[in-house]
Amino acid sequence: MIEIKGLKKKFGDNEALCGIDLTVDSNIIFAIVGPDGAGKTTLLRILAGIMTPNDGSINVLGHDIVKNPEAAKRYTGYLSQKFSLNPTLTVAENIDFFGTLYEVPNSLKEERLKRLLEFSRLGPFKDRQAGKLSGGMKQKLALCCALIHTPRILLLDEPTTGVDPISRRELWEILYDLLAQGVLILISTPYMDEAERAGEIMMLHRGRTLAGGGLEDLKSKFKHKLYEMICDDSRKAFVLLSERVGGERVVFFGDKLHLALDSDQESQNLKNLLSDSGLKIDSLHPISPGLEDVFMQELLVEK
């Protein structure tokens, strides 16, 4: 459904995308995960046909998007990172307006509007101005506008950033419903836990792909045995452990430390080291690596 080869994009001297390759064969939720500045927004804008790459090829549903970016707009719905709808129009008026932009026939627009309002649970608020909606409602309205022309591919740029937990859960419920209806969903996110909900994941950093695949495939790439440590002085422990095993194998996770070690014996040796330095170890035990652990490992490999 989507095939990208050697995609590059520069803004002045800054390389936003540095030769991205990507293939998506079927209807899935595909997560593009990475920090700010990774190139997520640029990639989605190019796929949406609203930005032109400097090099590379893009094929979407059999159409060459580089040569004919307008073709992308017929098959894709795009939800931008920032709320960009008219705040003075009501919920229903915004959806109707986008239906007109996408040239949805009037004979279909009314039925689709009704279905989208019910689908997003925005029906009771259809006459409320968009500017007076909560953050979660604004995102659901933007999603409705992106769906009014029934696209086969949905591009979502960090749709849950700044959204409350309940609205975030509701938005994901909507995405799973869309997936069941045969819509391919590409979603960018800085949240590793959110990316774990996707069928496939691409890790992006500074315009380059670090790793990609299903969640279990990515976790299997973790090369060490992972331990979680809780102690009375995490910062001092971090310094001591970094000096002993290398800073790339010790990472802060909140008030805890994650240690990428080779064996249980090594973990015991490090525990003794910290105890001899006067630190109290509350907990040290093996855990399964999460997506963030894999990302940090791949990031260090790149460096």
C-alpha positions in Angstrom: 0.0 0.0 0.0 2.9 2.3 0.7 6.5 2.0 -0.6 9.1 4.6 0.1 12.7 4.3 -1.2 15.6 6.7 -0.4 13.4 9.5 0.8 15.4 12.7 1.5 14.3 16.2 2.6 16.5 19.2 3.5 15.6 22.6 4.9 18.7 24.7 4.2 21.6 22.8 5.6 19.4 20.7 7.9 18.7 17.2 6.7 15.2 16.3 8.0 15.1 13.0 6.3 18.2 11.1 5.3 17.3 8.3 2.9 14.2 6.7 4.5 13.0 3.3 3.2 9.6 2.0 4.2 7.2 -0.6 3.0 3.7 -1.1 4.4 1.9 -4.0 2.8 -1.5 -4.3 4.6 -4.0 -2.5 6.7 -2.4 -2.0 10.1 -1.7 0.7 12.6 1.9 1.7 11.8 3.7 3.8 14.5 6.5 6.2 13.7 8.2 6.9 17.0 10.9 9.3 17.9 11.7 12.5 19.8 11.1 16.1 18.6 13.2 16.8 15.5 13.3 13.1 14.4 11.6 13.9 11.1 8.1 12.4 11.9 6.1 15.5 10.8 8.1 15.9 7.6 7.6 12.3 6.6 3.8 12.5 7.1 3.5 15.8 5.3 5.3 14.3 2.3 3.0 11.3 2.3 0.0 13.6 2.5 1.2 15.3 -0.7 1.7 18.7 0.9 5.5 18.8 0.9 7.9 17.8 -1.8 11.0 15.7 -1.1 14.5 16.5 -2.4 15.1 12.9 -3.5 13.6 9.4 -3.4 10.4 7.7 -4.6 7.0 7.3 -2.9 4.3 4.9 -4.2 0.9 5.1 -2.5 -1.8 2.7 -3.7 -0.1 2.5 -7.1 0.4 6.3 -7.5 3.7 8.1 -7.7 3.2 10.8 -5.1 6.5 12.6 -6.0 5.3 13.2 -9.6 1.6 13.6 -8.7 1.2 14.8 -5.1 -2.5 15.6 -5.7 -3.1 11.8 -6.0 -2.3 11.3 -2.4 -5.0 13.7 -1.2 -7.8 11.5 -2.8 -6.8 8.5 -0.8 -5.4 9.9 2.4 -6.7 11.8 5.4 -4.3 14.0 7.3 -4.5 15.2 10.9 -1.8 17.8 11.6 0.1 18.2 14.9 -1.5 21.5 15.8 -5.3 22.2 15.8 -5.9 24.1 12.5 -9.7 24.1 12.1 -11.8 27.2 12.1 -12.5 28.0 15.8 -15.5 30.2 15.0 -17.3 27.4 13.0 -19.3 24.8 14.9 -18.4 21.1 14.9 -20.9 20.3 12.2 -19.9 23.3 10.1 -16.2 22.3 10.2 -16.9 18.8 9.0 -19.3 20.1 6.3 -16.6 22.5 5.2 -14.0 19.8 4.8 -16.6 17.7 2.9 -16.8 20.5 0.4 -13.0 20.8 0.1 -12.8 17.1 -0.6 -15.7 17.4 -3.1 -17.9 15.0 -1.3 -21.3 15.0 -3.1 -24.1 16.6 -1.1 -26.1 13.4 -1.4 -23.4 11.6 0.7 -22.2 14.4 3.0 -25.2 14.5 5.3 -25.1 10.8 6.0 -21.4 10.8 6.5 -21.7 13.8 8.9 -24.2 11.9 10.9 -22.1 8.8 11.0 -18.9 10.6 12.0 -20.7 12.5 14.8 -22.0 9.3 16.2 -18.7 7.5 15.7 -16.7 10.2 17.5 -19.4 10.8 20.2 -19.5 14.5 19.2 -23.2 14.4 18.3 -24.2 16.3 21.5 -21.7 19.0 20.7 -22.4 19.5 16.9 -23.5 23.1 17.4 -20.7 24.1 19.7 -17.9 26.3 18.2 -14.7 24.4 17.6 -12.7 26.9 19.6 -14.7 26.1 22.7 -14.1 22.4 22.7 -11.7 20.6 25.1 -8.3 19.4 23.7 -9.6 15.8 23.3 -12.7 16.9 21.5 -10.7 19.1 19.2 -8.6 16.1 18.2 -11.7 14.0 17.5 -13.2 16.8 15.4 -10.0 17.1 13.4 -10.2 13.3 12.9 -13.7 13.6 11.6 -12.7 16.2 9.1 -9.9 13.9 7.9 -12.3 11.1 7.5 -15.2 12.9 5.7 -14.0 11.6 2.3 -13.5 8.0 3.6 -9.8 7.8 2.9 -8.1 4.4 2.7 -5.0 5.7 4.5 -5.1 7.9 7.6 -2.0 10.0 8.6 -2.0 11.2 12.2 0.8 13.5 13.5 1.1 13.2 17.2 -2.7 13.2 17.8 -2.6 12.5 21.5 0.1 15.1 22.5 -1.4 17.3 25.3 -4.6 15.2 25.4 -5.9 13.9 28.7 -5.7 10.2 29.4 -9.4 9.5 29.0 -9.5 11.3 25.6 -6.4 9.5 24.6 -8.0 6.1 25.3 -11.1 7.1 23.4 -9.1 8.2 20.4 -7.3 4.8 20.3 -10.7 3.1 20.5 -11.7 5.0 17.4 -8.5 4.1 15.6 -9.1 0.4 16.3 -12.6 0.7 14.9 -11.2 2.3 11.8 -8.6 -0.5 11.5 -11.4 -3.0 11.6 -13.1 -1.1 8.7 -10.0 -1.6 6.5 -8.2 1.8 7.0 -4.4 1.8 7.1 -3.3 4.2 9.9 0.1 5.8 10.2 0.5 7.6 13.5 3.5 9.5 14.7 4.1 9.7 18.5 6.9 10.6 20.9 5.4 8.2 23.4 7.0 4.7 23.5 4.1 3.2 25.5 1.7 4.4 22.8 3.8 3.0 20.0 3.5 -0.4 21.6 -0.2 -0.5 20.6 0.7 -0.5 16.9 1.1 -3.5 14.7 4.4 -2.3 13.3 6.8 0.3 14.5 9.6 2.5 12.9 12.1 4.2 15.2 13.2 7.5 13.8 16.0 9.7 15.0 17.4 12.8 13.3 16.0 11.7 10.0 17.3 8.2 10.1 15.7 4.9 10.8 17.1 3.2 13.9 15.1 0.0 13.7 11.7 -1.3 12.6 9.3 -4.2 12.8 6.7 -5.7 15.2 7.0 -5.1 18.9 8.3 -8.5 19.8 10.8 -8.4 16.9 12.1 -5.1 18.2 12.4 -6.4 21.8 14.3 -9.5 20.5 17.0 -7.2 19.3 17.9 -6.2 22.8 21.4 -7.7 23.2 21.8 -7.8 27.0 19.9 -9.0 30.0 18.0 -6.1 31.5 17.8 -5.3 35.2 15.8 -2.7 37.1 17.4 -1.1 40.2 15.9 1.0 42.9 18.3 2.5 45.6 18.4 5.3 48.0 20.7 7.5 45.8 20.1 6.9 42.1 22.4 9.6 40.9 25.4 8.4 42.9 24.6 4.9 41.7 24.4 6.0 38.1 27.9 7.6 38.3 29.5 4.5 39.9 27.8 2.1 37.6 28.7 4.1 34.5 32.3 4.2 35.5 32.3 0.4 35.9 30.2 -0.9 32.9 30.0 2.2 30.7 27.4 4.9 30.6 25.7 3.4 27.5 24.5 0.4 29.7 23.0 2.5 32.5 19.9 4.5 31.8 17.6 6.5 34.1 13.9 5.6 34.1 12.2 8.0 36.4 13.6 7.3 39.9 14.9 3.8 38.8 17.9 2.7 36.8 17.9 0.2 33.9 21.1 -1.8 33.6 21.9 -3.7 30.5 24.2 -6.5 31.8 25.6 -9.8 30.6 24.8 -12.1 33.5 23.4 -12.6 36.9 26.9 -12.7 38.3 27.6 -9.2 36.8 24.5 -7.9 38.6 25.7 -9.3 41.9 29.1 -7.8 41.4 27.6 -4.4 40.8 25.3 -4.8 43.8 28.3 -5.5 45.9 30.1 -2.5 44.5 27.2 -0.1 45.4 26.9 -1.7 48.9 30.6 -1.2 49.5 30.1 2.5 48.6 27.5 2.9 51.2 24.4 2.8 49.0 21.3 0.9 50.1 19.8 -1.3 47.3 16.0 -1.6 47.7 15.5 -3.8 44.6 17.6 -5.3 41.8 15.8 -7.8 39.5 15.6 -8.8 35.8 12.8 -7.4 33.7 11.7 -7.6 30.1 12.9 -4.8 27.9 10.4 -2.2 26.8 10.4 -0.3 23.5 12.2 2.6 25.2 15.0 0.3 26.2 15.3 -0.9 22.6 15.3 2.7 21.4 18.0 3.8 23.7 20.2 0.8 22.7 19.7 1.5 19.0 20.4 5.2 19.6 23.7 4.3 21.2 24.6 1.9 18.4 24.0 4.7 15.9 26.4 7.0 17.8 
